[in-house]
Amino acid sequence: MRASMQQVLAALKCQQAPHQIWQRAFDYDPQHLYTLVKYTPYVPGSGIMPSASCLIDYSLDLKYEEIQPDLFRCLFPLCLEAWHQHLFASARVSQYSAFVEYFLDTLNARPFLQDLLDEQEYEIIVAFIRNSILDRLDQEPGILFSRESATVYVWFGELSAFAVIFPLLERLWNEWWSMKTPGHAMAVLQYISCLLYLKDENPIFAPWTPQDGGGPPELWEMGVLSNEKG
């Protein structure tokens, strides 16, 4: 696996939760902040994670309010881990799908990462997101789409979001399209099919039906609530 949460934690340097929380809550109720700090410092692989609702509330705080830097360094790994779990989960069972929409919207609307992190820290965060997408592409099991899992829609959306939010698509794209692994080759063929075929003629993605869904992913769909920069 390319993505390393340990590198993220080392870069953000959260040894313990802040003694004082002055972060203003967007909904005026800071309870979610006190709940989230109970999960810090985050321990990778522990399986102990907060609810999506708490992370949604914190995403709104990050988007609209002044950000408490030391609290951010402790809570942001939880956001990244929830996003990572969603990326690798079945599209029909991800508990963090709603959170990811808010999270991507926040990253798209406000450049707080550049404001709060130095250049090296920023690169480590972006590398984690980029490498997570590459890891997910590496696990694509075959060319033909299965309606039972529907996970392909998730990585299509995250790939589009990365291209919009971070001006660093070239490194991800070049690694992916070198097709060094079977999974990357399968994902390339799936992607190309959306460029070559009309929606109802794609041989990889069966046409959409009201009962079963399906159909080829939209290449511009990025799973963000708003495409406006704040």
Helices and strands as residue ranges (DSSP letters): H 5-12, H 31-37, H 52-64, H 69-88, H 97-109, H 112-116, H 119-138, H 152-165, H 169-177, H 182-196, G 199-201
